[in-house]
Amino acid sequence: MTQPMNYDQVLVALRRVIRATDLHSKRLSKHAGLTGPQLLIMRAIRDLGEVTIGTIAESVSLSQATVTTILDRLEHRKLVYRVRSTRDKRKVHAHLTEEGVKILEQAPNPLQEDFIQRFQSLAEWEQTMILAALQRVANMMNADDIDASPVLTVGSVLKDDGWKEKG
């Protein structure tokens, strides 16, 4: 029996990462009816209090346009509402509705939160090695110019929430 080639093992590992992300996204959608980016935005609203769209966008590493599109969807589902600031009419603040709070309490953690905890428990040299290897893999896949935020999600979720590749 022949030993699998190293590149086969790398491709299998990449496929496992993609599959884990896909499975988590499906579980999130099934249990909470939310996408990963929707969950992150709702958590940012909860954690940051009275918050502007710009602050949310900065917090979750998405563009203001993308956050606005996601807020439109969440507002349509009556999970969030927006209020114009009384002090500065140019600012709009996002808030969770009671239903939004309930859904957020029942939703699983975003996949990257568990990853971040495990990654931060590694020694600094190991973190650096992983980062360098993944950056190299992204380069080898001609993915250097693809716009991405630190949100682990896949598939149609990207189209649903207005995510686009740089192009």
PyMOL commands that set and color helices and strands:
alter all, ss='L'
color gray80, all
select helices_A, chain A and resi 6-32+36-48+53-60+64-76+98-106+111-120+124-140+156-160
alter helices_A, ss='H'
color red, helices_A
select strands_A, chain A and resi 51-52+80-84+92-96
alter strands_A, ss='S'
color yellow, strands_A
deselect
rebuild
show_as cartoon
